[in-house]
């Protein structure tokens, strides 16, 4: 186990969530209004707590993922990179009679994810030092926390994180080991929650109505999903080069899907890849082509 693996499982590692876009929801009706628009349950949140979910359109397609951190007078929302303006416009149109307001923060802000059993402890301490807010959000099953600080104080967190700060390659490896897809990389506005394999991770099935719920519930009851994101374990040396969009072949040579992201993992003793996989091929002995055209054996795997 590497030092970063040990930190993730015994303490906490840190990811600078570059590009996350922030909006605040204020006003007495902020909870009831937001509850009807996101797939996660926000009405149960108290100041200092958090959750994550999705924003869907009326057709049940994913418009963004969203992190929600509850403060004493506002919800802090973090949207996927590149979606802030569309979320402000679309959600703003839903404000009709509610005593609530959707606004950008007064100063630019930066988000961090922490993963591991001591994530919240560290996030709360750093929030106090940097004048930010933090809340428990577990994306990976290892424990986790979200941290929001003024952009001008970002350097304080980066310095405090030190060797626990994950680069892009290590973060890709960790999230693939934990089976966590990423908006804009593995799924996008073409997908519904079942197709992004988030139907049991980013949706609260006991909450009330939300935008797109009817479509999602119908898809769940009917089971009419032909493909979904899955993690593949690819038996290949580290020296190969994989490409986004690489073909996944069935034993008979037919197509089973394509790769969306990948990382080499010592824990997997090979490559892990997020992939759009046809569900009738989940148990098959698959093959994945590298950049040279050579193919390698692959199978769908559970999180490590």
Secondary structure, 3 states (H helix, E strand, C coil): CCHHHHHHHHCCEEEECCCCEEEEEECCCHHHHHHCCECCCCCCCCCCEEEEEEEECCCCEEEEEEEEEECCCEEEEEECCCCHHHHHHHHHHCCCCCCCEEECCCCCEEEEEEECCCHHHHHHHHHHHHCCEEEECCCCCCCEEEEEEEHHHHHHHHHHHHHHECCHHHHHHHHHHCCCCCECCCECCCCECCCCCCCCCCCCCCCCCCCCHHHHHHHHHHCCCCEEEEEEEECCCCCCCCCCCCEEECCCCCEEEEEEEEEEECCCCEEEEEEEEEHHHCCCCEEEECCCCCEEEEEEECCC
